[in-house]
Amino acid sequence: MPNIKSAVKRVKVSEKKNLRNRMIKSAMKTQVKKFDSAVAANQADVKLLSVTQGVVDKAAAKGVIHKNAANRKKARLAKRLNKAAQ
């Protein structure tokens, strides 16, 4: 544990941010898994895709993942839906 007051504060702040980031990333992964299972069961639709893309966008907006990573994920989700629709 740090002795300097500012270092103690930084530890507390980083723990809070880490918890928040993990929660956002976990919610994103859960939504992507729901989408994947719906695609596998041929029950996915455009509405579920937009909800999933919204969760990914929110994670990118909060800085949990990079915006290019978010765009890549969204493109891959759309590709899976289109492939399943064929």
N, C-alpha and C positions, 0 to 999 in steps of 0.2 A: 504494500500500500504506500502511495506517495506521501511525503511529509509536507510538501509545499501545498498551500491552500488552493492555488489555481489548478494544480495537477490533480488534486482530489476532485475538484469540480469537473474537470475534463473527463475523468473516469466515470463519474455519475452521468454526465451528459452523453457520453459515447455509449454507455449501457442502455440508456433510454432510446437513443437513436437506433441501436442495434436491434432492440426488441421490436420497435416500430417497423423497421425494414424487414425483419424476419416475418412479422405478421402479414405485411403486404405481399411479400414474395410467396408465402404459404397460401394465401388466398388466391393469388394468381395461378399457382400450380394446381390448386384444387379445381378452379374453374376450367382450366385447360383439360384436366383429366375428365371432368364431367362432359365437356364437349367431345373429347375423344371417345368416351364410352357411348355417347349418343350417336356419333358417326358410325361406330362399329355396329350399333343396333339398328342402323338406318332410321333413326328418329331425329337426326339433327336438321335444323332449319336455319334460315337467315337470321331469325330473331336471336337464337342461341349464339350464333356466330357474332352478332353485334354486341351482345352482352359480354361475351368472352373478350372480344377486342377492346371493349370499354375498360375492362379490368386490367388488361395489359397496358393500355394507354395511361391509366391512372398510376400504375406502378412506374412507368417511364416519367410521368409528370412529377412524381415525388422523388425521382432520382434513384430509385431502387435498382432499375435496370437502365441501360443506355437506350436512347431513342432509336438507334439503328437496330439494336437487338429486339426492341418492341416491334418495329416495322417488319423485321424478318419473321418474328413469331406470328404476326397477324397474316402475313402473306402465306405462310405455311398452313395456318388454320383454314384460310380460304381455299387453298389448293386441295386440302383434304376433303373439304365439303364438296367442292366441285367434282373431285374424283369419285366420291361416294354417290353423287347424284347421277353419274353416267351409267 
